[in-house]
């Protein structure tokens, strides 16, 4: 990933064009015009049909993920593809124990803790497949000071986010639904140990993957409030 050159030529000082309503140009337009529609079709799907996802399909999603940009032309990502019921349960319970500990430490009532942890376990075990995204130090630069080490880890984490977006868009293209789950960020060691992954794999992201249950359509998205989120300079 490279930063823009701040010394480059400034764009013409004209009023910005009116924003094109998402999802952009109609199909059949210029090359790449279907990409906005693919982005708009990606939704967080939590209810799945009782249909398995073939290993080769999951492999194709990981291949798409690995086309994402990364620091220094590296690939600091590793992906655990979890399909076996026992492995899904082990991961759900390993992370659930840590979440239970944190919730109890926050003073959350016991019945609420049970409800939250139980719902999380059902969500993970109910998905036909899970993709656990991990980081390693493979290809990353090593610095003697803490500030640059943190920055380097941040670069790797950003690239994993880009890889996961690729993975979820590829899932849409394959007729699958997905849902990004942030839990591994809070318990990377527990997630790694639950699946007996290599010691240098640090789980940071999880995606549920499966064929969407059409009885539970996603809610309509609200419009993007561009005026609050961007600034033309």
C-alpha positions as CSV (number, residue, x, y, z in Angstrom):
1,X,0.0,0.0,0.0
2,X,1.4,3.4,-0.9
3,X,0.5,6.9,0.3
4,X,-0.5,9.6,-2.2
5,X,2.2,12.1,-3.1
6,X,1.2,15.4,-1.3
7,X,3.5,17.3,-3.7
8,X,1.5,16.2,-6.8
9,X,-0.6,18.5,-8.9
10,X,-3.8,19.7,-7.3
11,X,-7.1,19.0,-9.1
12,X,-8.8,21.8,-11.0
13,X,-10.6,24.2,-8.7
14,X,-14.1,23.5,-9.9
15,X,-17.2,22.7,-7.9
16,X,-17.5,19.0,-7.3
17,X,-19.8,17.1,-9.5
18,X,-23.1,15.9,-8.0
19,X,-22.6,12.5,-6.4
20,X,-23.9,9.6,-8.4
21,X,-26.6,7.8,-6.3
22,X,-25.2,4.4,-5.2
23,X,-24.9,1.8,-6.7
24,X,-23.5,3.9,-9.6
25,X,-23.7,3.4,-13.3
26,X,-26.2,1.0,-14.8
27,X,-25.1,-2.5,-15.8
28,X,-23.7,-2.5,-19.3
29,X,-21.8,0.7,-18.8
30,X,-18.0,1.2,-18.8
31,X,-15.7,-1.6,-17.6
32,X,-16.1,-2.2,-14.0
33,X,-19.5,-0.5,-13.7
34,X,-20.9,-3.7,-12.0
35,X,-18.6,-3.3,-9.0
36,X,-20.7,-0.8,-7.1
37,X,-23.7,-3.1,-7.5
38,X,-21.6,-6.0,-6.1
39,X,-20.6,-3.8,-3.1
40,X,-24.2,-2.8,-2.5
41,X,-25.3,-6.4,-2.6
42,X,-22.9,-7.4,0.2
43,X,-25.0,-7.5,3.4
44,X,-24.3,-8.9,6.9
45,X,-26.2,-12.2,6.7
46,X,-26.7,-14.1,10.0
47,X,-29.4,-16.6,8.9
48,X,-28.4,-19.4,6.5
49,X,-30.0,-22.2,4.6
50,X,-29.1,-25.8,5.7
51,X,-26.7,-26.3,2.8
52,X,-23.0,-26.9,3.0
53,X,-20.3,-24.8,1.4
54,X,-17.9,-26.8,-0.7
55,X,-14.2,-26.6,0.2
56,X,-13.3,-25.5,-3.3
57,X,-15.7,-22.6,-3.0
58,X,-14.1,-21.5,0.2
59,X,-10.7,-21.8,-1.4
60,X,-11.9,-19.5,-4.2
61,X,-12.9,-16.9,-1.6
62,X,-9.5,-17.1,0.0
63,X,-7.8,-16.6,-3.4
64,X,-9.9,-13.5,-3.9
65,X,-8.9,-12.3,-0.4
66,X,-5.2,-12.7,-1.3
67,X,-5.5,-10.3,-4.1
68,X,-5.8,-7.4,-1.6
69,X,-3.1,-4.9,-1.2
70,X,-0.6,-5.5,1.6
71,X,2.6,-3.7,3.0
72,X,5.8,-4.4,1.1
73,X,4.2,-6.8,-1.3
74,X,3.8,-9.2,1.6
75,X,1.0,-11.6,2.5
76,X,0.9,-11.5,6.3
77,X,-2.5,-13.3,6.4
78,X,-3.5,-16.9,7.1
79,X,-7.0,-18.3,6.9
80,X,-8.5,-21.2,8.8
81,X,-11.5,-22.6,7.0
82,X,-13.8,-24.2,9.6
83,X,-16.6,-26.5,8.4
84,X,-16.6,-29.4,10.9
85,X,-19.3,-29.0,13.6
86,X,-16.8,-29.9,16.4
87,X,-14.3,-27.3,15.2
88,X,-17.0,-24.6,15.0
89,X,-18.2,-25.5,18.5
90,X,-14.6,-25.5,19.9
91,X,-14.0,-22.0,18.4
92,X,-17.4,-20.7,19.7
93,X,-16.8,-22.0,23.2
94,X,-13.1,-20.9,23.4
95,X,-14.0,-17.3,22.5
96,X,-17.2,-17.5,24.5
97,X,-15.3,-18.3,27.7
98,X,-13.2,-15.2,27.3
99,X,-16.2,-13.0,26.5
100,X,-18.0,-14.4,29.6
101,X,-15.0,-13.5,31.7
102,X,-15.0,-10.0,30.3
103,X,-18.7,-9.5,30.7
104,X,-18.7,-10.7,34.3
105,X,-15.8,-8.3,35.0
106,X,-17.9,-5.5,33.6
107,X,-20.6,-6.3,36.1
108,X,-23.2,-7.6,33.5
109,X,-26.0,-9.6,35.3
110,X,-25.5,-13.4,35.1
111,X,-28.7,-14.0,33.1
112,X,-27.7,-11.4,30.5
113,X,-24.2,-13.0,30.2
114,X,-25.7,-16.4,29.6
115,X,-28.0,-15.0,27.0
116,X,-25.3,-13.1,25.1
117,X,-22.7,-15.9,25.2
118,X,-25.4,-18.5,24.2
119,X,-26.6,-16.4,21.3
120,X,-23.0,-16.0,20.0
121,X,-22.4,-19.8,20.2
122,X,-25.6,-20.5,18.3
123,X,-24.6,-17.9,15.6
124,X,-21.2,-19.4,15.0
125,X,-22.2,-23.1,15.1
126,X,-25.3,-22.4,12.9
127,X,-23.2,-21.1,10.0
128,X,-22.3,-23.6,7.4
129,X,-18.7,-22.4,7.3
130,X,-16.4,-20.0,9.2
131,X,-13.4,-18.2,7.9
132,X,-11.0,-17.2,10.6
133,X,-8.5,-14.5,9.4
134,X,-5.2,-14.4,11.1
135,X,-2.1,-12.2,11.0
136,X,1.6,-13.3,11.0
137,X,4.8,-11.3,10.7
138,X,5.6,-12.9,7.4
139,X,7.0,-10.2,5.1
140,X,6.7,-7.4,7.5
141,X,9.5,-5.0,8.4
142,X,11.1,-5.2,11.9
143,X,11.9,-2.0,13.8
144,X,13.7,-1.5,17.0
145,X,11.2,1.1,18.4
146,X,7.7,0.4,19.7
147,X,6.1,3.2,17.6
148,X,7.1,1.8,14.3
149,X,6.4,-1.7,15.3
150,X,2.8,-0.6,16.1
151,X,2.6,1.1,12.8
152,X,3.8,-2.0,11.0
153,X,1.2,-4.1,12.7
154,X,-1.4,-1.5,11.8
155,X,-0.5,-1.8,8.2
156,X,-0.9,-5.6,8.4
157,X,-4.3,-5.2,10.1
158,X,-5.5,-2.7,7.5
159,X,-4.5,-5.2,4.8
160,X,-6.4,-8.0,6.5
161,X,-9.5,-5.8,6.4
162,X,-9.0,-5.3,2.7
163,X,-8.6,-9.0,2.2
164,X,-11.8,-9.7,4.1
165,X,-13.7,-7.2,2.0
166,X,-12.4,-9.1,-1.1
167,X,-13.5,-12.4,0.5
168,X,-17.0,-11.1,1.2
169,X,-17.5,-9.6,-2.2
170,X,-16.4,-12.9,-3.8
171,X,-18.9,-14.6,-1.6
172,X,-21.7,-12.4,-3.0
173,X,-20.5,-13.2,-6.5
174,X,-20.8,-16.9,-5.7
175,X,-24.3,-16.5,-4.4
176,X,-23.3,-16.7,-0.8
177,X,-23.9,-14.5,2.2
178,X,-21.4,-13.5,4.8
179,X,-21.1,-11.7,8.1
180,X,-18.0,-10.2,9.6
181,X,-17.6,-11.0,13.3
182,X,-15.1,-8.9,15.3
183,X,-14.8,-11.3,18.3
184,X,-11.2,-12.6,17.5
185,X,-9.9,-9.1,18.0
186,X,-10.7,-9.4,21.7
187,X,-9.5,-12.9,22.2
188,X,-6.9,-13.9,19.6
189,X,-5.1,-16.4,21.9
190,X,-8.3,-18.2,22.8
191,X,-9.3,-18.4,19.2
192,X,-6.0,-19.8,18.1
193,X,-5.8,-22.3,20.9
194,X,-9.4,-23.5,20.3
195,X,-8.4,-24.7,16.9
196,X,-4.8,-25.6,17.7
197,X,-3.5,-23.3,15.1
198,X,0.3,-22.5,14.7
199,X,1.7,-20.3,17.4
200,X,2.6,-17.5,15.0
201,X,-1.0,-17.2,13.7
202,X,-2.9,-14.3,15.5
203,X,-6.7,-14.4,14.8
204,X,-8.1,-11.0,14.1
205,X,-11.3,-11.5,12.1
206,X,-14.0,-14.0,11.5
207,X,-16.6,-14.4,8.7
208,X,-19.7,-16.5,8.7
209,X,-20.3,-18.0,5.2
210,X,-23.3,-19.8,3.7
211,X,-26.3,-19.7,1.4
212,X,-28.6,-17.0,2.8
213,X,-31.9,-18.1,4.3
214,X,-34.4,-16.3,2.1
215,X,-37.0,-16.3,4.9
216,X,-34.9,-13.6,6.7
217,X,-34.1,-10.9,4.1
218,X,-31.8,-8.1,5.3
219,X,-33.2,-4.8,6.3
220,X,-33.2,-1.9,3.8
221,X,-30.1,0.2,4.1
222,X,-30.4,3.9,5.1
223,X,-28.9,6.4,2.7
224,X,-25.2,7.3,3.2
225,X,-25.0,10.7,4.9
226,X,-22.1,11.9,2.7
227,X,-22.3,15.5,4.1
228,X,-21.3,14.1,7.5
229,X,-18.6,11.7,6.4
230,X,-16.5,13.5,3.7
231,X,-14.8,16.8,3.1
232,X,-13.8,18.1,-0.3
233,X,-10.5,20.0,-0.2
